[in-house]
Amino acid sequence: MWWVAPLVHTSGALFAQQGFLQGNLPVVEIRCRALTREQVSEIEARARADLMTSGVSVLEAILDCSSDRVTVTVSSESVSIEQTAARYTHDVREALIEALDTALLRLMHPEHQAVLPAPHAPAPSAAAESESAPAASGDGPALASAEDASAPTRSAPVTPTRSDVLPRPEAASVERRSSQAVDVGAGPLGEWWQGSIAAGASLDAGYGSPLLSLRLQFGALTQVQQAGAFDALELSAAIGVRTQPGWAQGGRLSASIGASWLDIAPRRPFEPRGGTDVWAGFAALELSRPVWFGSWSLVPSARVRLFAGERRVILDGHTELAIRRLAPGLAVALAHTFE
């Protein structure tokens, strides 16, 4: 399950950090309507792992997002740090994690803080100040003004800005802002041919961001119930694009064009009268919705291919196999994202 990897990865840190041995686990709260339930679980797991391995005793972390910015508040026993950053990337998950990492860095390096913790002792009230003031006299007001002018003034807390934090390496910054990644997935594939079902496997690879990525797809299909006179194998390759709009709640749409090669291998004693293989171009549309487990995901999908022409295998005047121009299919893949 999604929580296994973070717990296994951080198990050593759990026993190494004295704060976690004596206290409770940090509270992580996600306030972001733009994320799906699976994405919230993913962010919560990543945030909790970062908190538990940071070496800082954190009591609570609140991750909030709006239409134009993300805000992360990290609280320890003595100080509370608020980190706000613009959503310069369409992937709000990466923006939240980056803001959390920055807030933790500020906790670990107090010399870089723009905000100091407020003192625990309350400020003296007006009544107390009036009691300690000297007795009213002709020189009283002037003396009070002189003392006020020489006394140090306490400035109001300064709102933290992005310039107050530790600088990050430029390469890491560019990588997070672009959110470019490579993902590879493979799994079983099924498609409906006329009068029969074809089954096989598919391989999908892409590069880009969740908003738009370039895809390469390969597939192999064969009839589930082979005819007695021949064996059929269909191989395909396609290139296309995939997009994941923010309003789609994690859903993705892919469009591609490619080529399909159908090969027929007759069995004895049957002899072919013509060619045994045929090519056809196609266009495809695919809808998918990944279920995330960290950097891994399970991706069920539904697709339809529109071929340039119909292909048939005819035996003694009877159609034994036909691939219509429209062929719907279902698939499921196990994918991994390399950031």
N, C-alpha and C positions, 0 to 999 in steps of 0.2 A: 504494500500500500504506500501512499504518498509520504507517510511519515517515517517509513522504515529507513530510507537512505540518510535523512538528516540525523536521526537518532544514532545510527551505526557510525556515521562519520564523526559525530561529536561526543561519542560515549567516553573517550579518554578525557576530553575537556570537562565533562560533567564531574568526574571524580578528581580532576586536577585543580579546579577552582574552589577555593574554600568558601566563597560566598554562596555557591550553589549547594554546598553540602549543608550549610546551616540555614539557608533561607528557602523561599519558595521560588518556583520557576517564574520568569518574567511574564507579565501579562501583555499579550499582543492583540491590538484591536485594529481592524481594517474598516475604514469608512470610505468606501468608494463604490458608487453605483455603476461605474463603467466596467467593473469586473464581474465575471461570472462566478458561480460558486466554486468551480474547479480552480479558477485563477486566484480567488481569495484564499483557498486552501494552500495553493502553491506559494503565494506570497507570505502567508502566515508561517509556513514551514521554513522558508528561506530566512525570514526575519528572525524567527526564534533561534535558528542555528547560528546566525550572526551574533545575536545577543549572548548566547551561551558560550561562545568561543572568543568573545571580544576581550575578556579579562576585566571587564567593568561590571560592577554590581548594579544592574539595571532592574528597577521594579516594574516599569511599565513603558510600553512603546505604542504610540497611536499614529497610524498611517492614514492620512486623509488626502483626498484628491478632489479637485474641481475641474471646471472646463478648461482652465488656463494655467493651473499650477498644482503642485503637490506640496503637502506640509507634513512633516514628521516631527513628533514630540517625543523625546526620550527623557525619562525621569529616573533619577537615582535617589538615594537617601538625602542628599544634600543639595542637589541642583537639578534643574529642568532645562533641557536644551530644545529649542524649536528651530528646525531647519526648513526653510521654504525655498522652492526652486520652480522655475517655469517649466511647463511641459513642452520642452523643446523636441521631444520625440513622440511619435504616435503610440508607442508602447508604454503605457502608464506603469506597467509592472517594473520595467527597468528604471524609470524615473523615481519610483518609490524606494527601490532598493538602493539606488545611488544616494538619495537623500538620507536614508537610514545609515549608510556607511559613513557619510560625512558627519552626521550627528555623533556617531560613536567615536570617530576620530577626535572630535572636539571634546568629548568627555575624557578620552585617554590623554589628551594634551592640553591641560588647563592653561598653559601659557599662551595659547592661541585663542582664548575665549574673548568674545566681545561683550559677554554678559557675565557678571559675577553673581554668585548666589546671594539672595537677600539675607540679611542678618536675622537670626532667630528672635533676638530681643526686639520688642515693639518700640517704635519711635516715641519719645516723650510727648505727652499730650499737651494741649494748650494750657490746661489748668495747672499742670506741674510746672510749666515754664513760668507762668505768672506768679506761682508761689516762690520760686527761686529767684525772681527778679529783685533788685534792690528797691528799697522804699521809695515811693514817689517823691520827687523833689524838683527843683527848678532845673538841675542838670541831669535829671534822670533820663529823659528821652534822648538827649544827645549821647549819653554814655551807652545806652542800649543800642543806638544806631552804630556806634563805633565798634561795639563788641560783635554785632551782627555782621558788620562788614569784614572783620578780621577772621571770623569763624569760617571753617571750611564748609563748603556747600556740598550737599549730596545730590548728585545728578540722577535723573530718572533712568531706569533701565533702557538700554539701547536695543532696538530691534535687530536681531541678527540678520546679516545679509550674506550672500554667497561669497563676497569678497573677504569675509572674516574667517573663512575656513582654510584648512591646509590645502595647498595646491596639489592637484593630482597630476600624474604623468599625462602628457599631451596625447599619447597614443591611446591610453585607456579612455580619455574623454571623447576622442573622436569615435572610438568604437561604440561607446554607449549611445552617443547621439545619433549615429547612423543606424544602429541596431541591425547591422548586416550580419547574417549568419548562414551557415550551410546546414541543411537538414537532409537526411536520407531515411527512406522508409521502404519496407518490403512486407508482403503478405499475400494471402490467398485472394483469388479473383474469380468471379463467376459471371457468365454472360448468357443471355437467352438467344439461341439460334432457332430457326424455324423447326418445330417439332422435337427439339432436343436442348439440353443444357450443356454448355461448355464450361470447363473448370481449368484453372491453372494458377499462375502466380504473376505478380507485378512488382516492379522495382521503380521507385520514384526518388529523384534527387533534385535539389533546388538550391538557389542562392539568392538572397535578397532579404527584405524585411517583411514583417507580417502584412504591411499594407500592400506591397507589390513584390513578387519574386519571380524569377525565371525558372522554369521547370523542364526536366527531361524525364520521360516516362518510357518504360519498356514492359512488354507483356508477352506471355505465352499461354495459349489456350488449346485444349483438345476436348473432343466429345467425351462426356461422361460414359455414355453407352456407345461404344464404337460399332460401326457397321461391320458385318461379316466379310465384306469384300474389300475394304480398304481402311487405312488409318488416316486421320486428318489432324494437321497441326497448323495453328495460326500464330504467327509471330508479328509483333507490331512495335513501332517506335514513334514517339511523338515529342514535339517541343511546344511549350506554351507558357502561359503566365497564370499566377494565382493571386487572389486578393482576399483580404480579410477586413471588411469595413468595420468601423467602430460600433455601428448600430446593429451589427449582425449577431451580437452576443456569442462570439467565438466561432460562428459559422464561416466557411470559406468557399469561394467559387473559383474553379479552374476552367480555363478554355485552352484548347490545344488543337494542332493539326498534325497529321502524321501519315504513315504508310503502313499497310497491312499486307502480309504475305501468307497465302494459304497454300499449303503443300499437301497433296494427296498421294499416299503410298499404297498402290493396289496390292492385294494379296493373291497368291496363286490359287486357282489357275486363271484369274482375271488378268486381262491385258488392256492397257489404255489405248484408245483410238486417237488421242490427241495429247496435248500438254497436261501435265499433272500438277502444275502450280500456276497461281494467278495472283497478280498484284491489284491493290485498290487503295486509293487515297481516302482519308476520312477526316472529319472534324469531330471533336468531342467536348462535352460539357460535363463537369463533375462538381457535386456538392459534398462537402465533408465537414465534420465537426469533431475536432480532437478532444480527447480526455487526457489531461496532463498529469504526469507523475514526475515532477521536477523537469529535467531536460528530456525525459522520455515521454512519449505520448502514444495512445492507442487511437487510431484514426479510422472510424467507419465512414464509408462513402457510398454514394449512388451516382452512376454515370450513364450517359447515353452517347453512342457513336453513330454518326451519320456517314455512311459510305458513299463513294462516288457511283458505285454500281452494285448490282446484286450478283452474287456468286453461287453457282449450283454444281452439284455432283450428280450426274445422271447415269443410272445403271439399267440397261435393257429398257430404255424409255421411261423409267421411273426415277423421280427425284429422290435420291437417298440423303442428300444434305443440301441445305440452303442457308446462306447468310444474307438476310434481308438488308436493305439499305439502312434501316433503323434497328439498332441492337442495344437494348438496355442491359445494365449490369450492376452488380454489387461487389464491394470489396471491403477488406479491413486490413490495416497495415500497422506494424509496429515501427515507430519512427524515433529518431534521435536528432537533437539539435546541437550543433557544434558552434558555440558562440566565440 
